[in-house]
Amino acid sequence: MDFDMLGLSPRLVAKLAELGLKTPTPIQKQAIPHAMNGRDVMGLAQTGTGKTAAFGLPLIHALTTAGVKPETKTAHGLVLAPTRELAKQIADNLADFTRGSHLKVALVVGGQSINRQIETMKRGADLLIATPGRLIDLIDRRAVSLSATRFLVLDEADQMLDLGFIHALRRIAPLLAAERQTMLFSATMPKQMSELASAYLTNPVRVEVSRPGQTADKVTQAVHYVPQNDKQDLLIKLLDKHRDELALVFSRTKHGAERLKKNLERAGFSAGSIHGNKSQGQRDRAIKEFKSGLIRVLVATDVAARGIDIDGVEYVYNFDLPNVAENYVHRIGRTARAGRSGKAVAFCAPAEMGELKAIQKIVTQPLEVLSGSPWAEERGAKQPASRPQRRRRPGGGGGGGQRRRAA
């Protein structure tokens, strides 16, 4: 099946061919026909499966066909994304699809000049891509009106819930046109997602192309069992073996990511970092330098788990395991993109055995053990907290040395 069989306009199909896109992905094959028919769509698919085109192409087709210019401060279509990086990626893709047409694409995210965004919205937009927080800021300043917005897309909706954007969504949704088409895309489908869908979608069609936790077939996954204090030395040793390859390293905290980036630089690596303490300009610059190969190692928090689309990332290192198991899938989805292969390497400290077990429950392939042995059960790491109780009952047994026991 080609794009011209999905009912898209010839101009749009020609633009896709110009961009080298001729065959739709599975999520696009399933979602586009329903969206073209005006149905609400609930899509379950991992990042990197072509979701942006799955919702973007029907929107572009509908807005082009309607031929109505947006009035000042209004937007005909709204795409909400949880992070700045993902929002910018969506905006860039939609700008490519609409280049040469009369449609205007606007991006509204935090970390950039709000005054410039106010000026942009004075001209109106056919498609507005936004993060919820900054959009509400503009609404409060009366710089944006959603009364004419007839299309709403919630992308990576599960992460939006994780980040607490449900309250923002409750403020935004009632401001849209009563007659509208809504599409929701998510990598996982927790219970709250069903509640979200029932609240904002009308008789939606559900499309699904991958099971929650399913990882790319071409990603090899492995784990090192390593004490927390030894992780940095191990990372430097491994990175030194492939200095010319792009490597993405995930840290759990902002401060940890920045500290690790500086230590890698001291070790002679060209490294950058992106996290919540960086301005949007700094984050954009780091990603641009990473894409170009100017820096070879990018250290990031989960702010980048769904917002980086770089074909050449060969390695993903989970320096710290994520607290939410599904985020592991999103992290390693930054490699093996566009049909390439990739390697995902996890570092597991004793206190992270619980996180690792949660990850192993949802991934579709076992993690190869490259060094060390599985640590003792989590209760071994918790024993120090119970020592006062043992002192009160001397006959209760010992075993204080069980913190690290090979299984």
C-alpha positions, 0 to 999 in steps of 0.5 A: 500500500502506498500513501496515494491509496489512503485518500490523501491529496495528490499535492500531499502525496507528492510532498511525501515522495519528495521527502522520500516517504512512499510506503506508510508504516503500520500505524499510519495504515491503520490510523489515517483512513479513520482520521480521514473519515473524521473519526476520533482515534485512540492509537497505541504505538511506541515512539519511532513508529511514524505517529506524527504522520499518522495524525499530521497527514489527515490534519493537513489534508483536512485544513488544506481542503477547507481553505480557511485562513486562521484569524488572529490568535486562533489555531485550527488544529492543536497538538499537545506534547509533554516535552519541548523536544517532542513538540519541536520534533513534531513541529519540524515534521509538520513544517516539512509536510506543509512546506510550499502550502498556505498552511502555517505551523506554530510552536509554543513551548517553555524555555523560549521568548513568550513575547515572540510567541505572542507575536507569532500567534497574532497572525494565527496558525493552522496547526499549533504544537504546544506543551500544556504549561506554556499554552496556558500561559498564553491563554491567561495572557489572552494571546491565544484563543482556542474557540476555533480549534476543531482538531485536537491531538494528544501525543504521548498521552501516558507521559502527559499523565505521568508529568501531571498535565491532566489538570492543564488538559482539563483547563484547555479542552473546554476552550476548544470548539464543541464540534471537534475531532480528537486523536490520542496516541500513547505508548502504554495504556494504563487505567487512567488512559481509558478514563482520559479517552472516555472523557475527551474522545467520542466513540473512538476507533482503537488502533494498535501496532505494538504491545506495551513494552515491545522493543525494536527487534534490532536492539540488542539488550544487555546489563552490567551488575555494577556497584553505584560508585563503579558505574562511571569508571565502567561507562568511561571504559565502554565509551572508550571502545567506540569513541567515533559512535554516537552514544546516548546516556540516561541519568535519573536526575538533572544534577546527576546528568550534569555532573556525569557530563562534566566528568566525561569531558574531563576524561576526554570525551566530547559530551553534552547534556540536556535536562530540565535545568537547561534553557531551551536554547541550550537543549536545542544546541546540544541536540544539534551538535549531537546530530552533527557529530560535533559531540559524540556523547549526550547525557540526558534525563527522561526529558529526552526519552521520547523527544530525540529522533536521531538515526545514527545513535548506536548505543544507549546506556542506562547509567541509572535505571528508570523508576518507571519500567515503561521509560526503559522502552522509550529510552532504548527506542532512541537507537535502532531507528529507521531500520538500523541496529543498535545496542542498549546497555543497562547498569544495575546497582544493588538498590536497582534490582527492583527496577530491573525486575520490573523492566524484565517483566515488560520487555520482549527479550532477556537482557544478556549479562555482560558482567557481574551477577544478579544482586540479592533480593531487594530485602538485602539492600533494605536490611540496614534499616532493620538492624535496630530491631535485630539488636533488640532481639539478639536471637533473631539471626545475623546475615548482615553481609548479605547485601551483595550475594551472587544468585 
